[in-house]
Amino acid sequence: MLHTLQVPLGARTYPIYIGPGLLRDPQYYLPHIRGKQVMVVTNTTIAPLYLEAVREVLETLQTETVILPDGEEYKTLSVWNRIFDALLRHRMGRDCTILALGGGVIGDMGGFAAACYQRGVDFIQVPTTLLAQVDSSVGGKTGINHPLGKNMIGAFHQPRAVIADTDTLRSLPDRELSAGLAEVIKYGLIRDPAFFAWLESHIEALLNRDPEALTYAIERSCQNKAAVVAADEREAGQRALLNLGHSFGHAIEAGLGYGHWLHGEAVAAGICMAAELSQELGWLSGKSVARIRALLRAARLPVTPPKELAPDRFLALMAVDKKVQAGRLRLVLLRAIGDAEVTENFDPQALRSVLSAHG
């Protein structure tokens, strides 16, 4: 069954389509393609599964393809440049559309290429992982990694449409499914306590890929994200709440080397650390911390950071974060489940205490 949401951004408002079989249906693509040229950006894992189906949908257009290696470790300047090589080689014009077919890495790289090519061309997101369907494909954040920091090079560039085909989740490895659930759980924690409670009682259904449960979780997550993005498109304030656990998580990813932990795994451990710091500051009850840890553990996600990251290394990596302002680290912390805030007013010793507990 089709579910359609809108991300309300005035003249740049766009739909999110959620449901089975959408990837193979032209009615979800063609109204959002203004020119005659399409560049499909995908990777070596997704191309054998879905590329031919997408090419058939776009058969009336000049459709070209660039296939990138799969993995967070390839979200680099040099790999990203291959998209421009393909665009220029095929003489794609300013009215072309870049179509990102894949998970969060492909969506981020394809969207950033669309933001930059000829100073901005259209793009469409076709996310094929749970994490991308509930989070990274929505909201217009695009970018690539730098060895010193994750997503530090990028742009805000909204898609023309997001086509989330729930059938693609059937081919998703179990580990990737769990990684996506970290971002789903995040929405309950930052602004939707009723959804968090629903997740506690439906986590097994989600892990078993129950179509009804997955569709509901995707739709509810996208509703939450669309509301936040509409209120604060460029992260001047409220949108930063979406980064719960991410300052810790990005440090884990950069510290271990991109690709060792999946993004959602690092975020899950980061959410637990943010909850522990919130408890240390007297903001969050021990009972709430236990609920958070239990749900993440039930989703088969890590709840502690890797032992090999010492506290000083952790702090150095967290200092290279997009939420640092005027040299001060800003973190997303919890007052309660469903009540988060962005703050720089926390005791640095409390942060070190949390890091040392795991070091």
C-alpha positions as CSV (number, residue, x, y, z in Angstrom):
1,M,0.0,0.0,0.0
2,L,1.3,3.4,-1.0
3,H,2.0,6.1,1.7
4,T,2.8,9.6,0.5
5,L,4.3,12.4,2.7
6,Q,5.3,15.9,1.9
7,V,8.4,17.7,3.0
8,P,6.9,21.3,3.1
9,L,9.5,23.7,1.9
10,G,7.5,26.2,-0.1
11,A,8.3,26.1,-3.8
12,R,10.8,23.2,-3.1
13,T,8.2,21.0,-1.4
14,Y,8.7,17.4,-2.4
15,P,7.0,14.0,-1.9
16,I,8.3,10.9,-0.1
17,Y,6.7,7.8,-1.5
18,I,6.7,4.7,0.7
19,G,5.5,1.3,-0.3
20,P,6.2,-2.0,-2.2
21,G,7.0,-2.1,-5.9
22,L,7.6,1.6,-6.3
23,L,11.1,1.2,-7.8
24,R,9.6,-0.4,-10.9
25,D,6.8,2.1,-11.5
26,P,7.5,5.1,-13.8
27,Q,4.7,7.2,-12.3
28,Y,6.9,7.9,-9.2
29,Y,9.9,9.1,-11.3
30,L,8.8,10.8,-14.5
31,P,6.7,13.7,-13.0
32,H,9.9,14.8,-11.2
33,I,12.3,14.7,-14.1
34,R,12.3,18.0,-16.0
35,G,14.9,17.3,-18.7
36,K,15.7,14.3,-20.9
37,Q,19.0,13.2,-19.4
38,V,19.4,11.1,-16.2
39,M,22.6,9.9,-14.5
40,V,22.0,7.0,-12.2
41,V,24.6,6.8,-9.4
42,T,24.7,3.4,-7.7
43,N,27.2,0.9,-6.3
44,T,28.6,-2.5,-7.0
45,T,26.2,-4.2,-4.5
46,I,22.9,-2.5,-5.7
47,A,23.6,-2.4,-9.4
48,P,23.1,-6.2,-10.0
49,L,19.9,-6.1,-8.0
50,Y,18.0,-3.0,-9.2
51,L,19.8,-1.1,-11.9
52,E,18.2,-2.8,-14.8
53,A,14.7,-2.3,-13.4
54,V,15.4,1.5,-13.0
55,R,16.8,1.7,-16.5
56,E,13.6,0.1,-17.9
57,V,11.5,2.7,-16.0
58,L,13.5,5.5,-17.6
59,E,13.7,3.9,-21.1
60,T,12.2,7.0,-22.8
61,L,15.1,9.2,-21.5
62,Q,18.9,9.2,-22.1
63,T,19.9,7.2,-19.1
64,E,23.6,6.7,-18.2
65,T,25.1,5.0,-15.1
66,V,28.1,5.4,-12.8
67,I,28.8,2.5,-10.5
68,L,30.9,3.2,-7.4
69,P,32.5,0.8,-5.0
70,D,30.3,0.0,-2.0
71,G,31.1,1.2,1.5
72,E,31.6,4.2,3.8
73,E,35.4,4.0,3.2
74,Y,34.7,5.0,-0.4
75,K,32.8,8.2,0.5
76,T,35.9,10.2,-0.5
77,L,36.8,13.1,-2.8
78,S,38.5,10.9,-5.4
79,V,35.6,8.4,-5.7
80,W,33.0,11.2,-5.7
81,N,34.9,12.8,-8.7
82,R,34.0,9.7,-10.8
83,I,30.4,11.1,-10.9
84,F,31.7,14.3,-12.6
85,D,33.8,12.2,-15.0
86,A,30.7,10.4,-16.0
87,L,28.5,13.5,-16.2
88,L,31.0,15.3,-18.4
89,R,31.8,12.3,-20.6
90,H,28.1,11.9,-21.4
91,R,27.7,15.6,-21.9
92,M,25.0,16.0,-19.3
93,G,23.4,19.5,-19.4
94,R,22.1,21.8,-16.7
95,D,18.6,20.2,-17.0
96,C,19.8,16.7,-16.3
97,T,18.7,14.7,-13.2
98,I,21.0,12.7,-10.9
99,L,19.3,9.7,-9.5
100,A,20.8,8.2,-6.4
101,L,20.1,4.4,-6.2
102,G,21.4,2.9,-3.0
103,G,22.0,3.5,0.6
104,G,23.1,6.5,2.6
105,V,26.6,6.7,1.0
106,I,25.2,6.8,-2.5
107,G,22.5,9.3,-1.6
108,D,25.0,11.6,0.1
109,M,27.5,11.4,-2.8
110,G,24.9,11.7,-5.6
111,G,23.2,14.6,-3.9
112,F,26.4,16.4,-3.3
113,A,27.4,15.9,-7.0
114,A,23.9,17.3,-7.9
115,A,24.5,20.3,-5.7
116,C,27.8,21.1,-7.4
117,Y,27.5,20.0,-11.0
118,Q,27.0,23.2,-13.1
119,R,26.2,24.9,-9.8
120,G,23.2,22.7,-9.1
121,V,21.0,20.2,-11.0
122,D,18.0,18.1,-10.0
123,F,18.3,14.9,-8.1
124,I,16.0,12.1,-7.0
125,Q,16.6,9.7,-4.1
126,V,15.8,6.0,-4.4
127,P,17.0,4.7,-1.1
128,T,17.5,0.9,-0.8
129,T,18.5,0.5,2.9
130,L,16.4,1.1,6.0
131,L,18.8,3.8,7.3
132,A,18.5,5.7,4.0
133,Q,14.7,5.4,3.8
134,V,14.2,6.7,7.3
135,D,16.9,9.3,7.5
136,S,19.6,10.2,5.1
137,S,17.4,10.4,1.9
138,V,15.2,13.0,3.5
139,G,16.2,16.6,4.3
140,G,18.7,17.6,1.7
141,K,22.0,17.0,3.6
142,T,24.6,15.8,1.2
143,G,28.4,15.3,1.5
144,I,31.5,13.3,1.6
145,N,34.0,12.3,4.4
146,H,37.4,13.6,5.1
147,P,40.0,11.5,7.0
148,L,39.8,13.9,9.9
149,G,36.0,14.1,10.1
150,K,32.8,12.6,8.8
151,N,30.5,14.6,6.4
152,M,32.7,17.7,6.8
153,I,32.5,18.5,3.1
154,G,29.0,18.9,1.7
155,A,26.0,21.1,0.9
156,F,22.3,21.4,1.6
157,H,20.5,20.3,-1.6
158,Q,16.9,19.0,-1.5
159,P,15.8,16.2,-3.8
160,R,12.8,16.5,-6.2
161,A,11.4,13.3,-4.7
162,V,12.2,10.3,-2.5
163,I,11.1,6.9,-3.7
164,A,11.3,4.4,-0.8
165,D,10.5,0.9,-2.1
166,T,10.0,-1.3,0.9
167,D,10.6,-4.4,-1.2
168,T,14.3,-3.5,-1.4
169,L,14.6,-4.3,2.4
170,R,14.1,-8.0,1.6
171,S,17.7,-8.1,0.2
172,L,19.2,-6.1,3.0
173,P,21.6,-8.0,5.3
174,D,20.5,-8.4,8.9
175,R,23.4,-6.2,10.1
176,E,22.3,-3.3,7.8
177,L,18.7,-3.7,8.9
178,S,19.7,-3.3,12.6
179,A,21.9,-0.3,11.7
180,G,18.9,1.4,10.2
181,L,16.9,0.8,13.4
182,A,19.3,3.0,15.3
183,E,18.0,6.0,13.4
184,V,14.4,4.9,13.8
185,I,14.9,4.6,17.6
186,K,16.5,8.1,17.5
187,Y,13.2,9.7,16.4
188,G,11.4,8.3,19.4
189,L,14.1,9.6,21.7
190,I,14.3,13.2,20.4
191,R,10.6,14.0,19.9
192,D,8.2,11.0,19.9
193,P,7.9,9.1,23.1
194,A,4.8,7.2,21.9
195,F,6.8,5.9,18.9
196,F,9.6,4.8,21.3
197,A,7.1,2.8,23.3
198,W,5.7,1.3,20.0
199,L,9.2,0.3,19.0
200,E,9.7,-1.5,22.4
201,S,6.7,-3.7,21.6
202,H,7.4,-4.2,17.9
203,I,11.1,-4.6,17.7
204,E,10.9,-8.3,16.9
205,A,8.4,-7.7,14.1
206,L,10.8,-5.2,12.6
207,L,13.8,-7.6,12.8
208,N,11.6,-10.2,11.2
209,R,10.8,-7.8,8.4
210,D,7.1,-7.7,8.9
211,P,5.9,-5.5,6.0
212,E,3.3,-3.7,8.0
213,A,5.6,-2.9,10.9
214,L,8.4,-1.7,8.6
215,T,6.1,0.5,6.6
216,Y,4.7,2.1,9.8
217,A,8.2,2.7,11.2
218,I,9.5,4.2,8.0
219,E,6.4,6.5,7.7
220,R,6.5,7.6,11.3
221,S,10.3,8.3,11.1
222,C,9.9,10.3,7.9
223,Q,7.0,12.3,9.4
224,N,9.3,13.2,12.3
225,K,12.2,14.1,10.1
226,A,10.0,16.1,7.6
227,A,8.6,18.2,10.5
228,V,12.1,19.0,11.9
229,V,13.5,19.8,8.4
230,A,10.5,22.1,7.6
231,A,11.1,24.0,10.8
232,D,14.9,24.4,10.4
233,E,16.1,23.4,6.9
234,R,19.7,24.4,7.4
235,E,20.3,23.4,11.0
236,A,20.2,26.8,12.6
237,G,18.7,25.3,15.7
238,Q,16.1,22.6,16.1
239,R,17.4,20.4,13.3
240,A,20.5,19.7,15.2
241,L,18.4,17.4,17.5
242,L,18.5,14.9,14.6
243,N,22.2,14.4,15.6
244,L,21.5,12.6,18.8
245,G,24.4,10.2,19.3
246,H,26.1,11.4,16.2
247,S,29.0,13.4,17.7
248,F,30.0,10.2,19.6
249,G,29.2,8.0,16.6
250,H,31.1,10.0,14.1
251,A,34.2,9.9,16.4
252,I,33.9,6.1,16.5
253,E,33.7,5.9,12.7
254,A,36.6,8.2,12.1
255,G,38.7,6.7,14.9
256,L,38.3,3.1,13.8
257,G,38.5,4.0,10.1
258,Y,35.4,4.4,7.9
259,G,33.6,1.1,7.2
260,H,34.7,-0.9,10.3
261,W,31.5,-0.1,12.1
262,L,28.3,0.7,10.2
263,H,27.0,4.3,10.7
264,G,24.0,3.0,12.6
265,E,26.1,0.9,14.8
266,A,28.3,3.8,15.8
267,V,25.2,6.0,16.3
268,A,23.7,3.3,18.6
269,A,26.7,3.3,20.9
270,G,26.7,7.1,20.7
271,I,23.1,7.3,21.7
272,C,23.9,5.3,24.8
273,M,26.9,7.5,25.6
274,A,24.6,10.6,25.2
275,A,22.1,9.0,27.6
276,E,24.8,8.2,30.1
277,L,26.1,11.8,30.0
278,S,22.5,13.0,30.4
279,Q,22.2,10.8,33.5
280,E,25.6,12.0,34.8
281,L,24.3,15.6,34.6
282,G,21.2,14.7,36.5
283,W,18.9,15.2,33.5
284,L,17.8,11.7,32.7
285,S,16.7,8.9,35.1
286,G,18.6,5.6,35.3
287,K,15.3,3.8,34.4
288,S,15.2,5.8,31.1
289,V,18.8,4.9,30.4
290,A,18.1,1.3,31.0
291,R,15.1,1.4,28.6
292,I,17.2,3.0,25.9
293,R,20.0,0.5,26.3
294,A,17.5,-2.4,26.3
295,L,15.8,-1.3,23.1
296,L,19.1,-0.8,21.2
297,R,20.4,-4.2,22.5
298,A,17.1,-5.8,21.4
299,A,17.7,-4.3,17.9
300,R,21.0,-6.2,17.9
301,L,23.1,-3.0,18.1
302,P,26.2,-2.2,20.2
303,V,25.5,-0.2,23.4
304,T,29.2,0.5,24.2
305,P,31.9,2.1,22.1
306,P,35.0,0.2,21.0
307,K,37.6,-0.2,23.7
308,E,40.5,0.9,21.5
309,L,39.4,4.5,21.5
310,A,41.0,6.2,24.5
311,P,39.2,9.2,26.1
312,D,41.8,11.7,24.8
313,R,41.5,10.3,21.2
314,F,37.7,10.4,21.5
315,L,37.7,14.1,22.6
316,A,40.1,15.0,19.8
317,L,37.8,13.4,17.2
318,M,34.7,15.0,18.7
319,A,36.4,18.4,18.4
320,V,36.2,18.0,14.6
321,D,32.4,18.1,14.5
322,K,29.9,20.3,12.6
323,K,28.2,21.2,15.9
324,V,31.4,22.9,17.3
325,Q,30.7,26.6,17.5
326,A,33.3,29.2,18.7
327,G,35.5,26.3,19.7
328,R,32.8,24.8,22.0
329,L,31.4,21.4,21.5
330,R,27.6,21.2,21.4
331,L,25.9,17.9,22.1
332,V,22.4,16.6,21.8
333,L,21.4,15.4,25.3
334,L,18.1,14.0,26.8
335,R,15.9,15.5,29.5
336,A,13.6,12.5,29.1
337,I,12.6,10.0,26.4
338,G,11.1,12.2,23.8
339,D,12.6,15.4,25.1
340,A,16.1,16.3,23.7
341,E,18.0,19.6,23.5
342,V,21.2,20.9,22.0
343,T,23.6,22.3,24.6
344,E,27.2,23.4,25.1
345,N,26.5,23.9,28.8
346,F,27.7,20.6,30.2
347,D,30.5,19.8,32.7
348,P,33.5,18.7,30.6
349,Q,34.5,16.4,33.5
350,A,31.1,14.6,33.2
351,L,31.9,14.0,29.5
352,R,35.4,12.7,30.4
353,S,33.9,10.5,33.1
354,V,31.5,8.9,30.5
355,L,34.4,8.4,28.1
356,S,36.7,7.0,30.8
357,A,34.0,4.5,31.8
358,H,34.4,2.9,28.4
359,G,38.1,3.5,27.7
